[in-house]
Amino acid sequence: RDLIIGIDIVRIDGTAAKSGGIVVKNVAGYDLGRLMTGSFGSLAVITSATFKLYPIPAASRTVVIDVSEDARLKGSRHLTDTRSASLSGERPFDRLDAIVSSLLASQLTPTAIELETKPLRLLVRFESIEAAATEQARQATRIAESNGAGTTIVAGADETALWEAHERRAWEDDGAVIKLTLLPKDLSATLAWLASTGEAWEMIGRAGVGALLLRVDGDAAAQARVLKDLRARFAPGRGSAVLVRGSEALKALVDVWGPPGDSLPLMRAVKQQFDPEGLLNPGRGPFGL
């Protein structure tokens, strides 16, 4: 969705239309690409799409940042009792928030700042020429360690395996999978709340932009309780929780999409404009459109 720059569609009445172009500088007009991406085939038939691509980088480094325990407390005999107590009282989620904020405020240009919660850590990737990737990884290490986190720099086959495993984490075990979107500054508070629920869960995703996948284990009633409470935590415009994978029992207890807010009338008007008779993928669009 973020990389689409051109799209060709056919409407229900046979009218062909296009938006954007084959190069970025030619992109103009309404952003039909993003509209169609989120429509689940309920507005028109996509006949072609053009995406912006990037060259394969010459080098890559990933900094694995262990946020679960304050590294400044490990093996140190030089901390005063007061300082040690202060550090041990810092919550890992607060440390996570401090590190993410510091990375975003720096001059570094990571291609990914990804969260994992078992164990609690960040995967920060740099892709560029060899010298640039190596130096940026070192700078990210200094930022993380200054906030009390342990770090490891990974490259080559180990890095490839790390990212392949990361992509599978939300899906390889049973449980409901929820797509979360929230403000990055709300991430640590959301994690702390999840930890207080007593339910079994795991989260991965883009910590820097607040786009995440949450897997919740347990029975349908427990999953529904977590999902409903999550949605209740988000003020309008500050987040959403959409059920991506769930049992039929869970879907009987909760709406897949969640509260539509004040956007549903606009979505219905768009649907009416593109597909007035409701023939395209009926009921499969957002909120049953």
NORLIN-V339696 format. One record per pair of residues at least 24 apart in sequence whose ideal C-beta (glycine too) atoms are under 7 Angstrom apart, sorted by the first residue. I is the first residue (numbers start at 1). J is the second residue. Records with the same first field share a line. If there is no record, write none. Layout:
BEGIN
I->J / J
END
This chain:
BEGIN
1->34 / 37
3->51 / 52
4->33 / 34 / 37 / 49 / 51
5->50 / 51 / 52
6->33 / 49 / 50
7->32 / 33 / 36 / 46 / 49
8->47 / 48
9->36 / 44 / 45 / 46 / 47
10->44 / 45 / 47
11->44 / 274
12->275 / 279 / 280
20->50
22->50
24->52
38->286
39->285
40->281 / 284 / 285
41->280 / 281 / 284
42->271 / 275 / 280 / 281 / 284 / 285 / 289
43->271 / 274 / 275 / 280
44->274
57->127 / 128
58->129 / 130
59->128 / 129 / 130 / 133
60->125 / 126 / 127 / 133 / 155 / 159
61->126 / 133 / 134 / 137 / 153 / 155
62->123 / 124 / 125 / 154 / 159 / 162
63->124 / 137 / 140 / 141 / 144 / 151 / 153
64->121 / 123 / 151 / 152 / 154
65->99 / 121 / 122 / 124 / 144 / 149 / 151
66->119 / 121 / 149 / 150
67->92 / 95 / 96 / 99 / 120 / 121 / 122 / 149
68->92 / 119 / 120 / 121
70->148
71->145 / 148 / 149 / 150
72->148
87->148
91->192
92->120
93->188 / 191 / 192
94->188
95->147 / 148 / 149
96->120 / 188
97->187 / 188
98->147
99->143 / 144 / 147 / 149
100->184 / 207 / 208
102->143 / 147
103->140 / 143
104->208
106->143
108->136 / 139 / 140
113->206 / 207 / 208
114->166 / 204 / 205 / 206 / 207
115->203 / 204 / 205 / 207 / 212
116->166 / 169 / 204
117->202 / 203
118->202
122->207
123->162 / 166
166->204
169->202 / 204
170->204 / 213 / 215
173->215
174->217
175->215 / 216 / 217
176->215 / 216 / 223 / 243 / 245 / 246 / 250
177->213 / 215 / 244 / 245
178->214 / 216 / 227 / 241 / 242 / 243 / 244
179->213 / 242 / 244
180->212 / 214 / 239 / 241
181->210 / 211 / 239 / 240
182->210 / 234 / 238 / 239
183->210 / 238 / 239
184->208 / 209 / 210
186->238 / 239
193->233
197->226
199->226
220->247 / 249 / 250 / 253
223->250
224->250 / 253 / 254
227->254
228->254
231->258 / 259
236->261
257->286 / 287
260->287
END
